[in-house]
């Protein structure tokens, strides 16, 4: 597999190399050829996750800023501003402030509640809070969350009508939600800023299965596949989106990372993605 010069920007997402701190992400991204990084200073409570709260840990913030200055690698986005029952989104403001001081313009959000009135109110509040710091809120649909379809995301954005609300697509969730490619034709193109890319197995867990949610989570967090090595027609999705949408590679694979090491795994993520895009005329 050969490297190529691409006009498209690629970001190294935190879940691909979960243990790496923001400075490690930045230095390794520079070495491996990524353009930016996508970090998780807002904890999700995921197994193996570390506390990278840049608003709390001043030394970590300073080291992150230093790494950016030394490498020229920027932070594209932070995550995850989760909306869920019992969560007041005001808690995220310190993360937005710290991120804005580092030049970050985007945050990923997702909705984990079935209470429509609650999540619409909280999402609108989240957008207002983020906009104070010049940050766009990219709403992702996740197959085991409350909002799990593209149409669900569009309904939320239409209801709150905020200038900094955007649509966020992860190719794995797109495929597993059984969304038709034609649904993208109805989406205003200016609502897409960046996306997660990865591949995955052909089999989609059935909701009737007693292990449905566990099966979804396992692949999503532990066993995604390199772009072009699974069953997802990533090119068809990408070609429906604007040409300047950044590709953030979110591709956790615990077995491969353990076998080759995180650095080599992250390198293969980028090389396979670029080779796939070149093969499909995407640059």
C-alpha positions as CSV (number, residue, x, y, z in Angstrom):
1,X,0.0,0.0,0.0
2,X,1.4,3.3,-1.0
3,X,1.0,6.8,0.4
4,X,-0.6,9.4,-1.7
5,X,-0.9,13.2,-1.7
6,X,-4.6,14.1,-1.0
7,X,-6.5,17.3,-0.9
8,X,-8.8,15.8,1.6
9,X,-8.0,16.3,5.3
10,X,-7.7,13.3,7.6
11,X,-8.1,13.3,11.4
12,X,-7.0,10.7,13.9
13,X,-10.0,10.0,16.2
14,X,-9.5,9.3,19.9
15,X,-11.3,5.9,19.8
16,X,-8.8,4.6,17.3
17,X,-6.0,5.1,20.0
18,X,-8.0,5.5,23.1
19,X,-5.1,5.5,25.7
20,X,-3.2,8.3,23.9
21,X,-3.4,11.7,25.7
22,X,-4.1,14.8,23.5
23,X,-0.3,15.6,23.2
24,X,0.4,12.0,22.2
25,X,-2.4,12.1,19.7
26,X,-0.9,15.3,18.2
27,X,2.7,14.1,18.0
28,X,1.8,10.7,16.6
29,X,-0.6,12.3,14.1
30,X,2.3,14.4,12.8
31,X,4.6,11.4,12.5
32,X,1.9,9.2,10.8
33,X,0.7,11.8,8.3
34,X,-2.7,12.8,9.7
35,X,-3.7,16.5,9.3
36,X,-5.6,16.9,12.6
37,X,-6.8,15.0,15.6
38,X,-10.2,14.4,17.2
39,X,-10.0,14.2,21.0
40,X,-12.2,13.2,24.0
41,X,-11.7,15.7,26.8
42,X,-15.3,15.0,27.8
43,X,-15.4,11.6,29.5
44,X,-18.0,9.1,28.3
45,X,-17.2,6.5,31.0
46,X,-16.1,4.0,28.3
47,X,-13.9,1.0,29.3
48,X,-10.3,2.0,28.9
49,X,-11.0,5.7,28.8
50,X,-8.7,8.1,30.6
51,X,-9.3,11.5,32.1
52,X,-8.2,14.0,29.5
53,X,-10.2,17.0,30.8
54,X,-8.3,20.0,29.4
55,X,-10.3,22.4,31.5
56,X,-9.3,20.7,34.8
57,X,-5.8,19.6,34.0
58,X,-3.8,22.8,33.3
59,X,-0.5,20.9,32.7
60,X,-2.3,18.7,30.1
61,X,-3.7,21.8,28.4
62,X,-0.3,23.4,28.3
63,X,1.3,20.3,26.9
64,X,-1.4,20.0,24.3
65,X,-0.9,23.6,23.2
66,X,2.8,23.1,23.0
67,X,2.4,20.0,20.9
68,X,0.1,21.9,18.5
69,X,2.7,24.7,18.2
70,X,5.6,22.3,17.6
71,X,3.9,20.1,15.0
72,X,1.3,22.4,13.3
73,X,-1.3,19.7,13.9
74,X,-4.6,21.2,15.0
75,X,-7.5,19.7,16.9
76,X,-10.5,19.4,14.6
77,X,-13.1,18.4,17.2
78,X,-13.8,17.3,20.7
79,X,-16.4,14.8,22.0
80,X,-18.7,13.8,23.5
81,X,-21.4,16.4,24.5
82,X,-23.9,13.6,25.4
83,X,-27.5,14.5,25.9
84,X,-29.1,12.0,28.3
85,X,-31.6,11.8,31.1
86,X,-30.3,13.5,34.2
87,X,-27.5,15.4,32.4
88,X,-27.5,19.2,32.3
89,X,-25.6,20.3,29.2
90,X,-24.3,23.3,31.2
91,X,-21.6,21.0,32.5
92,X,-19.9,21.0,29.1
93,X,-19.2,24.8,29.0
94,X,-15.8,24.4,30.6
95,X,-14.8,21.9,27.9
96,X,-16.0,24.4,25.2
97,X,-14.0,27.2,26.7
98,X,-10.8,25.2,26.9
99,X,-11.4,23.9,23.3
100,X,-12.0,27.4,22.0
101,X,-8.7,28.5,23.4
102,X,-7.0,25.8,21.3
103,X,-8.9,26.9,18.2
104,X,-11.4,24.1,18.1
105,X,-14.6,24.8,16.1
106,X,-16.5,21.5,16.4
107,X,-18.0,19.2,19.0
108,X,-19.8,15.9,18.5
109,X,-23.1,15.3,20.3
110,X,-25.5,12.4,20.5
111,X,-28.9,11.9,22.1
112,X,-29.5,9.1,24.7
113,X,-33.0,9.8,25.8
114,X,-36.5,8.9,24.6
115,X,-38.0,12.1,26.2
116,X,-38.5,14.3,23.1
117,X,-39.3,17.5,25.0
118,X,-36.3,17.0,27.2
119,X,-33.8,16.3,24.5
120,X,-35.0,19.1,22.2
121,X,-34.7,21.6,25.1
122,X,-31.3,20.3,26.0
123,X,-30.0,20.2,22.4
124,X,-31.1,23.8,21.8
125,X,-29.4,24.8,25.1
126,X,-26.3,22.9,24.1
127,X,-26.1,24.7,20.7
128,X,-26.5,28.1,22.4
129,X,-23.8,27.3,24.9
130,X,-21.4,26.1,22.2
131,X,-22.0,29.1,20.0
132,X,-20.8,31.4,22.8
133,X,-17.4,29.9,22.1
134,X,-17.7,29.7,18.3
135,X,-18.3,26.0,18.2
136,X,-20.6,24.0,15.9
137,X,-22.6,21.1,17.4
138,X,-22.5,18.0,15.1
139,X,-25.3,15.7,16.0
140,X,-24.5,12.0,15.5
141,X,-27.0,9.1,15.2
142,X,-25.8,6.0,17.0
143,X,-27.4,2.7,16.5
144,X,-27.8,1.9,20.2
145,X,-28.7,5.5,21.3
146,X,-32.0,7.3,21.6
147,X,-31.6,9.0,18.2
148,X,-30.4,6.3,15.9
149,X,-31.3,7.4,12.3
150,X,-30.5,10.2,9.9
151,X,-34.2,11.2,9.8
152,X,-34.1,11.5,13.6
153,X,-31.2,13.9,13.5
154,X,-32.8,16.0,10.8
155,X,-36.0,16.2,12.9
156,X,-34.0,17.5,15.9
157,X,-32.2,20.1,13.8
158,X,-35.4,21.3,12.2
159,X,-37.1,21.6,15.6
160,X,-34.3,23.6,17.3
161,X,-33.4,25.6,14.3
162,X,-29.9,26.7,15.5
163,X,-27.3,28.2,13.2
164,X,-24.5,26.1,14.6
165,X,-26.3,22.7,14.5
166,X,-24.9,20.2,11.9
167,X,-25.4,16.6,10.9
168,X,-22.7,14.1,11.7
169,X,-22.3,10.7,10.0
170,X,-20.4,7.7,11.1
171,X,-20.2,5.2,8.2
172,X,-20.6,2.2,10.6
173,X,-23.8,3.6,12.1
174,X,-25.1,4.7,8.7
175,X,-24.8,1.2,7.4
176,X,-26.2,-0.5,10.6
177,X,-29.2,1.9,10.6
178,X,-30.1,0.5,7.2
179,X,-30.3,4.0,5.8
180,X,-30.8,4.4,2.0
181,X,-28.2,6.4,0.2
182,X,-30.9,8.5,-1.3
183,X,-31.8,9.9,2.1
184,X,-28.6,12.0,1.8
185,X,-30.0,13.8,-1.3
186,X,-32.6,15.5,0.9
187,X,-30.1,16.9,3.3
188,X,-28.7,20.4,2.8
189,X,-25.1,20.0,2.0
190,X,-24.0,22.9,4.3
191,X,-25.0,20.8,7.3
192,X,-22.1,18.5,6.9
193,X,-18.7,19.6,8.3
194,X,-16.8,16.3,9.0
195,X,-17.5,12.6,9.4
196,X,-16.2,9.4,10.9
197,X,-15.0,6.8,8.5
198,X,-14.4,3.1,9.1
199,X,-15.6,-0.2,7.7
200,X,-17.5,-3.1,9.3
201,X,-18.9,-6.6,8.8
202,X,-21.8,-7.3,6.5
203,X,-23.9,-8.8,9.2
204,X,-26.2,-6.4,11.0
205,X,-27.4,-7.6,14.4
206,X,-31.2,-8.1,14.6
207,X,-33.2,-6.2,17.2
208,X,-35.0,-9.4,18.1
209,X,-31.7,-10.9,19.3
210,X,-31.2,-11.0,23.1
211,X,-27.7,-9.8,22.5
212,X,-28.6,-7.1,20.0
213,X,-27.2,-4.1,21.9
214,X,-24.1,-5.9,23.1
215,X,-23.4,-7.0,19.5
216,X,-23.7,-3.5,18.2
217,X,-21.5,-2.1,20.9
218,X,-18.8,-4.8,20.5
219,X,-18.1,-3.9,16.9
220,X,-18.6,-0.2,17.4
221,X,-16.0,0.0,20.2
222,X,-13.7,-3.0,19.8
223,X,-13.7,-4.4,16.2
224,X,-14.3,-2.0,13.4
225,X,-12.5,-2.8,10.1
226,X,-10.1,-0.9,7.9
227,X,-11.7,1.1,5.2
228,X,-12.2,-1.1,2.1
229,X,-11.9,-4.4,4.1
230,X,-15.5,-4.7,5.2
231,X,-19.0,-4.6,3.6
232,X,-19.8,-0.8,3.8
233,X,-20.1,1.1,0.6
234,X,-18.2,4.1,2.0
235,X,-17.5,5.6,-1.4
236,X,-21.3,5.9,-2.1
237,X,-21.8,7.7,1.2
238,X,-18.9,10.1,0.7
239,X,-19.8,11.0,-2.9
240,X,-23.2,12.3,-1.6
241,X,-21.4,14.8,0.7
242,X,-19.5,18.0,0.0
243,X,-16.0,17.6,-1.3
244,X,-14.5,19.4,1.7
245,X,-15.9,17.1,4.4
246,X,-13.0,16.1,6.6
247,X,-12.5,12.4,7.3
248,X,-12.0,11.5,10.9
249,X,-10.9,7.9,11.2
250,X,-12.6,6.3,14.1
251,X,-11.5,2.7,13.9
252,X,-11.0,0.9,17.2
253,X,-9.8,-2.7,16.8
254,X,-8.4,-4.1,20.1
255,X,-7.0,-7.3,18.6
256,X,-5.1,-5.6,15.8
257,X,-3.9,-2.8,18.1
258,X,-2.6,-5.4,20.6
259,X,-0.9,-7.4,17.8
260,X,0.8,-4.5,16.0
261,X,0.8,-1.8,18.6
262,X,-1.3,1.4,18.5
263,X,1.1,3.3,16.3
264,X,1.1,0.7,13.6
265,X,-2.6,0.3,13.8
266,X,-3.1,4.0,13.5
267,X,-0.8,4.1,10.5
268,X,-2.7,1.3,8.7
269,X,-5.9,3.1,9.4
270,X,-4.7,6.1,7.4
271,X,-2.9,4.2,4.6
272,X,-5.9,1.9,3.9
273,X,-8.3,4.8,3.9
274,X,-6.2,6.9,1.5
275,X,-5.8,3.9,-0.8
276,X,-9.5,3.2,-0.8
277,X,-10.4,6.8,-1.6
278,X,-7.8,6.9,-4.4
279,X,-9.3,3.7,-5.9
280,X,-12.7,5.3,-5.9
281,X,-11.7,8.6,-7.3
282,X,-12.1,10.6,-4.1
283,X,-9.4,13.1,-3.1
